[in-house]
Amino acid sequence: MDSIRIQGGIALQGKVRVQGSKNASLPVLAATLLVGECSFIRNCPRIADVHAMVSLLKSLGCSVCWNKTGITVDSAQVRRGEMPKEAVKGMRSSLCLLGALIGRCSEVVMEHPGGCVIGERPIDLHLSALGQMGVEFEEKEGRLKAVSARLHGACICLPFPSVGATENVLLAGVMAEGDTVLEGAAREPEILTLCRFLQQCGAWIEGAGSSRLVIHGGRRLYGTDFTVPADRIVAGTYLFGCIGAGGSILLEQAPREEMETVLCAAEQMGGRVCVSKEGIYVQAPGRPLPIELATAPHPGFPTDLQSVVLAVEAKGEGCSRIQENIFENRFRVAQELQKMGARIERSGPRTVSVHGVESLCGRPVEARELRGGAALVVAGLMAEGETLVGGCQYIYRGYENIGRDFRELGARVASV
């Protein structure tokens, strides 16, 4: 099923449970390589990227088994760190296996990772950081080989708080000799989740959740039972979907403590937000109010939700200004929204102005990356008539079943 058909114009009502976090599950699954025994990871989302990571773990010698509540990974038989070409291509998150496999096998051979085309996304920060820990790199015929005869601690300062580079330093650092001090670390909630998993396995990490991490390496790690938190980006998608389409919904188990800037933006757009032990309740305004929004590393507004806000403000009351500071190609979705009647103007290399219109018209549109695809589904909910979103293989990388979830909220959505 490559497309999603949406009959728009229906206000959302009801409640939906928020799935487990994609961006937290993938590095935690990579970290199971360091344990050398069984780990049970609860609340893993059944999405394409997790299935791809499972395939990679199996190709490396892990035994992996799903059940109703989670996934068991036994990494006892992992002996080598060569990843199959077909498993790596198109999956950016395979890069977090670099630090884990260096820590486990001392040698890695892999293709350059792929993923969504939302920017240059260079890997130089990863290579520089690991190089300071004694890893030597060689590139030949498009393949990257990493070798470390002696993985050791180091004092590392990241010039930009890269989530992936922070994950790789953590994964390598817990297995290195001595202490690793990482300055300028990313502070995204998924980093804190990875730290908690490693700590639960026996690692000693100081400063979790801050920009300065101290990793005391060389401690034995053991298997554990761990629960992945709910996905803040999925929760934000549905929250902004309600603000755009109208109505009132409850997002059960939404990770409200990770969503402060998202909830603030929702309120600026006119949404009435109430946080309780059940989750997040949101009631939509008549039409979204205009907003000045700029993406930033956590605790700033997440780049992964910028496209959804862009879609919602296409039907806003006034003129919104959105600045993208993380990925330079996040505005590709604007061309598809314009087919539906959106008035979006590029006002700078990383800035757009969105002039709200009274109505959008359903049209055939094409997803070209994960978050832009979710934004087109939200636009379809807001539009008059029928919208057909193609390229849904991108959306399935991060959403278990976006059509089912919106149907639970009363929308008319079908996979075709």
Number of C-alpha atoms within 10 A of each C-alpha: 10 13 19 21 21 27 19 24 20 17 20 25 19 15 19 21 15 26 26 26 23 27 22 21 27 24 26 25 26 26 28 30 28 28 21 19 18 20 23 21 22 20 19 24 24 19 18 19 25 20 14 19 22 23 16 21 24 16 17 20 17 24 18 17 12 15 8 7 11 18 18 19 24 22 24 16 13 20 13 17 23 17 20 15 14 10 19 22 15 17 19 16 21 25 23 25 27 28 32 29 28 27 25 23 17 19 21 23 21 23 22 18 18 15 18 16 16 18 11 9 16 8 14 10 19 22 19 16 21 28 17 15 23 17 23 16 17 10 13 8 6 9 14 15 19 23 18 19 11 13 24 22 27 22 13 20 15 18 10 13 19 19 20 20 25 25 28 26 28 29 32 30 32 31 26 26 18 16 20 24 20 24 19 17 27 27 20 22 22 26 24 17 22 24 25 18 24 25 16 16 22 17 22 17 21 15 13 20 18 15 16 18 23 20 28 20 23 19 15 13 19 17 21 18 14 18 17 23 22 25 24 26 25 24 27 24 22 25 26 28 28 27 33 31 27 24 20 22 23 25 23 19 20 29 22 18 9 18 21 14 14 22 23 13 18 24 19 15 26 18 27 16 18 12 15 12 9 11 19 21 20 24 22 26 19 15 22 27 22 22 20 13 17 18 19 14 17 17 16 14 21 21 21 20 22 22 26 28 26 27 31 29 33 33 28 25 17 16 19 22 20 23 20 22 14 18 16 16 14 21 21 16 23 24 14 22 26 17 15 23 19 26 19 23 14 14 13 9 10 17 18 19 20 27 19 25 17 11 16 24 19 26 20 16 23 19 23 20 21 23 28 30 26 28 27 28 32 27 32 33 32 30 25 19 15 19 25 21 26 22 18 21 17 22 26 19 22 25 26 19 15 21 19 16 19 24 17 17 22 16 21 18 24 17 16 11
